[in-house]
Structure formats: structure tokens, C-alpha cells
């Protein structure tokens, strides 16, 4: 799994638990863009307690997508090519945004096949990102993915109170750095059909979803 795909999975955990951050804009669509290449990596859709993230391949086609239903307390992961899907539970017993992220580590294990240890802290002062005032946080991760121990990965999040997802995410490793952010944000409610399992998909166990 490359660093961008890994970033998708970790951002999804933020995405899954975003309601705890108390976003004021509940309905929107956006592109998640890698800044250096200007490539659209994923599509984001939000409608109150329902969310969706489409992970795109190199041609811009949807490869895998995730439907997050806070009303059902479930995350659905769908493979477009294989026409299969699986589901994971969402825990909603914690009170704060970061408590939710911490409690979501078990779901992260299921989705990525790894484990996470997180150390977080606010850094510096608020910055303006895409016209919104955002607080910058650093999150240092020590993780194990598919049996391989990885360390020294640092994520920087720029969080604005208007949105449940970070406006910008920067990933730093010992080898290189990558930054992606939300672009083309449109504050309108997406079609309800985007948050339902499409016809023709077969449910499989978590272990079968690779």
C-alpha cells in the first residue's frame, strides 16, 4: 500500500468520526487533491450524518469507495471491480473528536490490516486555508501494517470548525512529503442514492475484502 492509499485510510478514520468535531457545514461535496501533481485522489460527499469517500485510480475512475452511516453506526467498504462490499461498526460512546479517533483504532485495524499508536498536539497558531480559519495539529504515528513495523510518520491536519474533514493533510516520512487538500468545495446536499449500497453488490466477510 503506497503512502497516498495509506493516507486515504487514515483520513477515512477522521471522516468516519467527523460528527464529533461539531462541523457547522453538514452538506457538501469536494475533491481531495494532491497539491504537487494537482491530481484528484478522491471525491468526498457529506450529507448530515452520512458520508462517502471515493478513492480514484490513476485514470480518475472510482476504484474503492466507503459509505459512512453514523445513523446506522456502520462503515461500508465497496470494491467496484469485484462488486463486493463489507461493513465495520462505528463506536459513538466517546465525547470528543480525538476520543473518537482513538476509539476508531480497532476499525482502522480491520480496514487497513494494521495497528496505530497516535501522539497528537496542536502546533502554532491558526492559519487561513482555502479561505477558512483552521487550527494546525500534528499527529505522530507508529504503526504496523501487514506485519511490517513503520515509524516516524507525521501527519499535519488543518482543521476548520466548518468541516468534519481536515481542509489540508500533510504526510511526512523519512523519505518524502506529500500534501493534499479539499478543493472545489460545494455546499449543497448530494443525492441520497450515493449513501446506499448500489444494486448488484455482494456482501463478504472482512477477511475476504482485500
C-alpha positions, 0 to 999 in steps of 0.5 A, spaced: 500 500 500 503 506 497 503 512 502 497 516 498 492 509 499 495 509 506 493 516 507 486 515 504 485 510 510 487 514 515 483 520 513 477 515 512 478 514 520 477 522 521 471 522 516 468 516 519 468 520 526 467 527 523 460 528 527 464 529 533 468 535 531 461 539 531 462 541 523 457 547 522 457 545 514 453 538 514 452 538 506 457 538 501 461 535 496 469 536 494 475 533 491 481 531 495 487 533 491 494 532 491 497 539 491 504 537 487 501 533 481 494 537 482 491 530 481 484 528 484 485 522 489 478 522 491 471 525 491 468 526 498 460 527 499 457 529 506 450 529 507 448 530 515 450 524 518 452 520 512 458 520 508 462 517 502 469 517 500 471 515 493 478 513 492 480 514 484 485 510 480 490 513 476 485 514 470 480 518 475 475 512 475 472 510 482 476 504 484 474 503 492 469 507 495 466 507 503 459 509 505 459 512 512 452 511 516 453 514 523 445 513 523 446 506 522 453 506 526 456 502 520 462 503 515 461 500 508 467 498 504 465 497 496 470 494 491 467 496 484 471 491 480 469 485 484 462 488 486 463 486 493 462 490 499 463 489 507 461 493 513 465 495 520 461 498 526 462 505 528 463 506 536 459 513 538 460 512 546 466 517 546 465 525 547 470 528 543 473 528 536 480 525 538 476 520 543 473 518 537 479 517 533 482 513 538 476 509 539 476 508 531 483 504 532 480 497 532 476 499 525 482 502 522 485 495 524 480 491 520 480 496 514 487 497 513 490 490 516 494 494 521 495 497 528 496 505 530 499 508 536 497 516 535 501 522 539 497 528 537 498 536 539 496 542 536 502 546 533 502 554 532 497 558 531 491 558 526 492 559 519 487 561 513 486 555 508 482 555 502 479 561 505 477 558 512 480 559 519 483 552 521 487 550 527 494 546 525 495 539 529 500 534 528 499 527 529 505 522 530 504 515 528 507 508 529 504 503 526 504 496 523 501 494 517 501 487 514 506 485 519 511 490 517 513 495 523 513 503 520 515 509 524 516 516 524 510 518 520 507 525 521 501 527 519 499 535 519 491 536 519 488 543 518 482 543 521 476 548 520 470 548 525 466 548 518 468 541 516 468 534 519 474 533 514 481 536 515 481 542 509 489 540 508 493 533 510 500 533 510 504 526 510 511 526 512 516 520 512 523 519 512 523 519 505 518 524 502 512 529 503 506 529 500 500 534 501 493 534 499 487 538 500 479 539 499 478 543 493 472 545 489 468 545 495 460 545 494 455 546 499 449 543 497 446 536 499 448 530 494 443 525 492 441 520 497 442 514 492 450 515 493 449 513 501 446 506 499 449 500 497 448 500 489 444 494 486 448 488 484 453 488 490 455 482 494 456 482 501 463 478 504 466 477 510 472 482 512 477 477 511 475 476 504 475 484 502 482 485 500 
